[in-house]
Amino acid sequence: MTESQTLRLRIVEEINRLPDDKLQKASELLKLLTAGNGNTAQPATKADHNPLLDYIGGVSHGSLSANLDEELYGE
């Protein structure tokens, strides 16, 4: 048996020993590990996606903050 096969068996044994309440977390961790292999371009779960990242640069107009100090500080 190869070292890789032995390691896979040990991982399966560890998963089988997990209590039921830990299985979901183990599944999420495995998805994170496999997501880097090009299997998916989307985040592993919807909770992993941050909608603010889609908005970066949405307010890039330079004059939005012009003369703001006077309004804020009365200067």
C-alpha contacts under 8 A as a table, 3 or more apart, distances in Angstrom:
res1	aa1	res2	aa2	distance
1	M	5	Q	6.21
1	M	6	T	6.64
2	T	5	Q	5.18
2	T	6	T	6.27
3	E	6	T	5.08
3	E	7	L	6.16
4	S	7	L	5.11
4	S	8	R	6.22
5	Q	8	R	5.07
5	Q	9	L	6.28
6	T	9	L	5.16
6	T	10	R	6.28
7	L	10	R	5.05
7	L	11	I	6.21
8	R	11	I	5.11
8	R	12	V	6.27
9	L	12	V	5.11
9	L	13	E	6.16
10	R	13	E	5.03
10	R	14	E	6.19
11	I	14	E	5.09
11	I	15	I	6.21
12	V	15	I	5.06
12	V	16	N	6.16
13	E	16	N	5.08
13	E	17	R	6.41
14	E	17	R	5.15
14	E	18	L	6.59
15	I	18	L	5.27
15	I	23	L	7.65
15	I	26	A	7.75
18	L	22	K	6.16
18	L	23	L	6.60
19	P	22	K	5.59
19	P	23	L	6.88
20	D	23	L	5.40
20	D	24	Q	8.00
21	D	24	Q	6.91
22	K	25	K	5.44
22	K	26	A	6.32
23	L	26	A	5.01
23	L	27	S	6.14
24	Q	27	S	5.06
24	Q	28	E	6.28
25	K	28	E	5.06
25	K	29	L	6.22
26	A	29	L	5.12
26	A	30	L	6.23
27	S	30	L	5.16
27	S	31	K	6.26
28	E	31	K	5.08
28	E	32	L	6.31
28	E	44	A	7.80
29	L	32	L	5.09
29	L	33	L	6.32
30	L	33	L	5.06
30	L	34	T	6.22
31	K	34	T	5.18
31	K	35	A	5.88
31	K	44	A	6.23
32	L	35	A	5.18
32	L	36	G	7.19
32	L	44	A	6.51
33	L	36	G	6.26
34	T	37	N	5.60
34	T	39	N	7.14
35	A	38	G	6.32
35	A	39	N	5.85
35	A	40	T	6.07
35	A	43	P	7.85
35	A	44	A	6.81
36	G	39	N	7.26
37	N	40	T	7.95
38	G	41	A	6.90
40	T	43	P	7.56
40	T	44	A	7.98
43	P	46	K	6.71
43	P	48	D	5.95
43	P	49	H	6.09
44	A	48	D	6.71
45	T	48	D	5.41
45	T	49	H	7.25
46	K	49	H	5.47
47	A	50	N	7.62
50	N	53	L	5.72
50	N	54	D	7.60
51	P	54	D	5.33
51	P	55	Y	6.96
52	L	55	Y	5.13
52	L	56	I	6.62
53	L	56	I	5.49
55	Y	58	G	5.22
56	I	59	V	7.72
57	G	60	S	5.40
61	H	64	L	6.05
62	G	65	S	6.93
62	G	66	A	7.56
63	S	66	A	4.93
65	S	68	L	5.31
67	N	70	E	5.84
67	N	71	E	7.07
68	L	71	E	5.20
68	L	72	L	6.13
69	D	72	L	5.07
69	D	73	Y	5.59
69	D	74	G	7.10
69	D	75	E	6.64
70	E	73	Y	5.39
70	E	74	G	4.58
70	E	75	E	4.60
71	E	74	G	5.63
71	E	75	E	7.70
